[in-house]
Amino acid sequence: MIIRTRQRRIVYFLAFQMVAWGAAAYFAHSAYTGNRGIVAKNEAKKQTAEILAQIALAKDERAAWERRVNQIRGPEVDRDLLDERQRAMLNLAHKNDLIIQLER
């Protein structure tokens, strides 16, 4: 009877260890690859960097357009730019302009 008690104690200890190590391994794996794990955090950082780069490009483009609009609008108008825009929008050319048609 003493042998069975000793065997039971060893079996219970080993079972407890297996469950504890299994749970620890599960939580470690989840912390690394889960929805909020280390891998997801690195991917979120990459996406954030890409989005910030796109925002910087959009801000530069907006500043360029604002400069062009300010040249047309205001007390002093850049006549060359205004003439260029009106010809592009109306699809017209001046009689002294040289037009070269390119094949597409």
PyRosetta script that sets phi, psi and omega in degrees:
from pyrosetta import init, pose_from_sequence

init()
pose = pose_from_sequence("MIIRTRQRRIVYFLAFQMVAWGAAAYFAHSAYTGNRGIVAKNEAKKQTAEILAQIALAKDERAAWERRVNQIRGPEVDRDLLDERQRAMLNLAHKNDLIIQLER")
pose.set_psi(1, -33.4)
pose.set_omega(1, 178.2)
pose.set_phi(2, -66.0)
pose.set_psi(2, -35.8)
pose.set_omega(2, -179.9)
pose.set_phi(3, -64.0)
pose.set_psi(3, -42.8)
pose.set_omega(3, 179.8)
pose.set_phi(4, -65.5)
pose.set_psi(4, -37.2)
pose.set_omega(4, 178.5)
pose.set_phi(5, -66.0)
pose.set_psi(5, -42.1)
pose.set_omega(5, 178.7)
pose.set_phi(6, -66.7)
pose.set_psi(6, -42.6)
pose.set_omega(6, 177.7)
pose.set_phi(7, -64.0)
pose.set_psi(7, -41.6)
pose.set_omega(7, 179.3)
pose.set_phi(8, -61.8)
pose.set_psi(8, -42.3)
pose.set_omega(8, -179.5)
pose.set_phi(9, -63.3)
pose.set_psi(9, -41.9)
pose.set_omega(9, 179.0)
pose.set_phi(10, -66.6)
pose.set_psi(10, -42.8)
pose.set_omega(10, 179.4)
pose.set_phi(11, -63.9)
pose.set_psi(11, -44.0)
pose.set_omega(11, 178.2)
pose.set_phi(12, -63.0)
pose.set_psi(12, -41.5)
pose.set_omega(12, 179.6)
pose.set_phi(13, -63.6)
pose.set_psi(13, -44.8)
pose.set_omega(13, 179.2)
pose.set_phi(14, -65.9)
pose.set_psi(14, -39.6)
pose.set_omega(14, 178.2)
pose.set_phi(15, -64.3)
pose.set_psi(15, -43.1)
pose.set_omega(15, 178.0)
pose.set_phi(16, -62.1)
pose.set_psi(16, -43.0)
pose.set_omega(16, 178.9)
pose.set_phi(17, -62.8)
pose.set_psi(17, -42.2)
pose.set_omega(17, 179.5)
pose.set_phi(18, -64.3)
pose.set_psi(18, -42.4)
pose.set_omega(18, 178.7)
pose.set_phi(19, -66.0)
pose.set_psi(19, -43.4)
pose.set_omega(19, -178.7)
pose.set_phi(20, -64.4)
pose.set_psi(20, -47.3)
pose.set_omega(20, 178.7)
pose.set_phi(21, -67.0)
pose.set_psi(21, -34.7)
pose.set_omega(21, 176.5)
pose.set_phi(22, -64.5)
pose.set_psi(22, -43.0)
pose.set_omega(22, 177.9)
pose.set_phi(23, -65.5)
pose.set_psi(23, -42.0)
pose.set_omega(23, 178.5)
pose.set_phi(24, -62.7)
pose.set_psi(24, -42.0)
pose.set_omega(24, 178.3)
pose.set_phi(25, -64.8)
pose.set_psi(25, -40.4)
pose.set_omega(25, 178.6)
pose.set_phi(26, -61.6)
pose.set_psi(26, -47.3)
pose.set_omega(26, -178.6)
pose.set_phi(27, -68.5)
pose.set_psi(27, -34.4)
pose.set_omega(27, 176.7)
pose.set_phi(28, -66.3)
pose.set_psi(28, -43.7)
pose.set_omega(28, 178.4)
pose.set_phi(29, -63.1)
pose.set_psi(29, -42.9)
pose.set_omega(29, 179.6)
pose.set_phi(30, -65.0)
pose.set_psi(30, -37.5)
pose.set_omega(30, 179.1)
pose.set_phi(31, -67.5)
pose.set_psi(31, -28.3)
pose.set_omega(31, -179.3)
pose.set_phi(32, -84.8)
pose.set_psi(32, -44.8)
pose.set_omega(32, -172.8)
pose.set_phi(33, -113.7)
pose.set_psi(33, 3.6)
pose.set_omega(33, -175.8)
pose.set_phi(34, -73.6)
pose.set_psi(34, -176.1)
pose.set_omega(34, -179.4)
pose.set_phi(35, -60.9)
pose.set_psi(35, -30.7)
pose.set_omega(35, -179.7)
pose.set_phi(36, -118.9)
pose.set_psi(36, 26.6)
pose.set_omega(36, -176.7)
pose.set_phi(37, -85.0)
pose.set_psi(37, -171.7)
pose.set_omega(37, -176.8)
pose.set_phi(38, -66.2)
pose.set_psi(38, -41.1)
pose.set_omega(38, 179.7)
pose.set_phi(39, -63.9)
pose.set_psi(39, -44.3)
pose.set_omega(39, 179.5)
pose.set_phi(40, -64.7)
pose.set_psi(40, -35.6)
pose.set_omega(40, 179.1)
pose.set_phi(41, -65.7)
pose.set_psi(41, -42.2)
pose.set_omega(41, 177.9)
pose.set_phi(42, -65.6)
pose.set_psi(42, -39.7)
pose.set_omega(42, 176.9)
pose.set_phi(43, -64.6)
pose.set_psi(43, -38.8)
pose.set_omega(43, 178.6)
pose.set_phi(44, -65.2)
pose.set_psi(44, -37.6)
pose.set_omega(44, 177.5)
pose.set_phi(45, -65.0)
pose.set_psi(45, -39.9)
pose.set_omega(45, 177.7)
pose.set_phi(46, -64.1)
pose.set_psi(46, -44.7)
pose.set_omega(46, 178.8)
pose.set_phi(47, -62.7)
pose.set_psi(47, -39.4)
pose.set_omega(47, 178.9)
pose.set_phi(48, -63.0)
pose.set_psi(48, -42.5)
pose.set_omega(48, 179.0)
pose.set_phi(49, -64.1)
pose.set_psi(49, -41.5)
pose.set_omega(49, 178.2)
pose.set_phi(50, -63.8)
pose.set_psi(50, -43.2)
pose.set_omega(50, -179.5)
pose.set_phi(51, -66.3)
pose.set_psi(51, -39.7)
pose.set_omega(51, 177.8)
pose.set_phi(52, -64.6)
pose.set_psi(52, -35.8)
pose.set_omega(52, 176.5)
pose.set_phi(53, -66.3)
pose.set_psi(53, -41.3)
pose.set_omega(53, 177.3)
pose.set_phi(54, -64.2)
pose.set_psi(54, -38.5)
pose.set_omega(54, 178.4)
pose.set_phi(55, -64.4)
pose.set_psi(55, -41.5)
pose.set_omega(55, 178.8)
pose.set_phi(56, -63.0)
pose.set_psi(56, -41.5)
pose.set_omega(56, 177.2)
pose.set_phi(57, -63.8)
pose.set_psi(57, -41.3)
pose.set_omega(57, 179.8)
pose.set_phi(58, -65.1)
pose.set_psi(58, -38.5)
pose.set_omega(58, 178.0)
pose.set_phi(59, -65.7)
pose.set_psi(59, -40.0)
pose.set_omega(59, 177.4)
pose.set_phi(60, -63.9)
pose.set_psi(60, -43.1)
pose.set_omega(60, 179.5)
pose.set_phi(61, -64.3)
pose.set_psi(61, -40.6)
pose.set_omega(61, 178.8)
pose.set_phi(62, -64.2)
pose.set_psi(62, -40.7)
pose.set_omega(62, 178.9)
pose.set_phi(63, -63.4)
pose.set_psi(63, -39.6)
pose.set_omega(63, 178.1)
pose.set_phi(64, -63.6)
pose.set_psi(64, -43.6)
pose.set_omega(64, 178.8)
pose.set_phi(65, -66.1)
pose.set_psi(65, -37.3)
pose.set_omega(65, 178.8)
pose.set_phi(66, -64.9)
pose.set_psi(66, -37.7)
pose.set_omega(66, 176.4)
pose.set_phi(67, -62.9)
pose.set_psi(67, -43.8)
pose.set_omega(67, -179.6)
pose.set_phi(68, -65.3)
pose.set_psi(68, -40.5)
pose.set_omega(68, 179.7)
pose.set_phi(69, -66.6)
pose.set_psi(69, -39.9)
pose.set_omega(69, 179.5)
pose.set_phi(70, -66.6)
pose.set_psi(70, -26.5)
pose.set_omega(70, 175.8)
pose.set_phi(71, -71.5)
pose.set_psi(71, -31.6)
pose.set_omega(71, 179.4)
pose.set_phi(72, -82.8)
pose.set_psi(72, -40.6)
pose.set_omega(72, -177.3)
pose.set_phi(73, -92.4)
pose.set_psi(73, 152.6)
pose.set_omega(73, 174.0)
pose.set_phi(74, 120.5)
pose.set_psi(74, -176.5)
pose.set_omega(74, -176.8)
pose.set_phi(75, -69.3)
pose.set_psi(75, -30.9)
pose.set_omega(75, -179.5)
pose.set_phi(76, -120.9)
pose.set_psi(76, 115.9)
pose.set_omega(76, -174.1)
pose.set_phi(77, -96.8)
pose.set_psi(77, 135.4)
pose.set_omega(77, 173.9)
pose.set_phi(78, -77.1)
pose.set_psi(78, 105.4)
pose.set_omega(78, -172.1)
pose.set_phi(79, -67.3)
pose.set_psi(79, -34.5)
pose.set_omega(79, 178.9)
pose.set_phi(80, -63.5)
pose.set_psi(80, -44.7)
pose.set_omega(80, 179.8)
pose.set_phi(81, -66.3)
pose.set_psi(81, -40.2)
pose.set_omega(81, 178.1)
pose.set_phi(82, -63.6)
pose.set_psi(82, -42.3)
pose.set_omega(82, 178.7)
pose.set_phi(83, -64.6)
pose.set_psi(83, -41.8)
pose.set_omega(83, 178.2)
pose.set_phi(84, -61.5)
pose.set_psi(84, -44.3)
pose.set_omega(84, -178.8)
pose.set_phi(85, -67.1)
pose.set_psi(85, -41.7)
pose.set_omega(85, -178.0)
pose.set_phi(86, -68.0)
pose.set_psi(86, -35.4)
pose.set_omega(86, 177.8)
pose.set_phi(87, -69.1)
pose.set_psi(87, -38.3)
pose.set_omega(87, 179.1)
pose.set_phi(88, -67.8)
pose.set_psi(88, -40.2)
pose.set_omega(88, -177.5)
pose.set_phi(89, -73.3)
pose.set_psi(89, -39.0)
pose.set_omega(89, -177.7)
pose.set_phi(90, -88.1)
pose.set_psi(90, -9.6)
pose.set_omega(90, -179.7)
pose.set_phi(91, 59.1)
pose.set_psi(91, 45.7)
pose.set_omega(91, 179.9)
pose.set_phi(92, -120.3)
pose.set_psi(92, 161.7)
pose.set_omega(92, 176.7)
pose.set_phi(93, -135.4)
pose.set_psi(93, 153.1)
pose.set_omega(93, 176.8)
pose.set_phi(94, -77.0)
pose.set_psi(94, 154.8)
pose.set_omega(94, -176.3)
pose.set_phi(95, -66.5)
pose.set_psi(95, -22.0)
pose.set_omega(95, 179.5)
pose.set_phi(96, -94.3)
pose.set_psi(96, 0.8)
pose.set_omega(96, -179.6)
pose.set_phi(97, -77.6)
pose.set_psi(97, 145.2)
pose.set_omega(97, 175.2)
pose.set_phi(98, -97.3)
pose.set_psi(98, 122.9)
pose.set_omega(98, -176.9)
pose.set_phi(99, -112.1)
pose.set_psi(99, 126.9)
pose.set_omega(99, 177.9)
pose.set_phi(100, -116.3)
pose.set_psi(100, 120.9)
pose.set_omega(100, 179.2)
pose.set_phi(101, -96.8)
pose.set_psi(101, 129.0)
pose.set_omega(101, 179.9)
pose.set_phi(102, -105.2)
pose.set_psi(102, 143.6)
pose.set_omega(102, 176.4)
pose.set_phi(103, -78.7)
pose.set_psi(103, 142.2)
pose.set_omega(103, 180.0)
pose.set_phi(104, -97.1)
pose.dump_pdb("model.pdb")
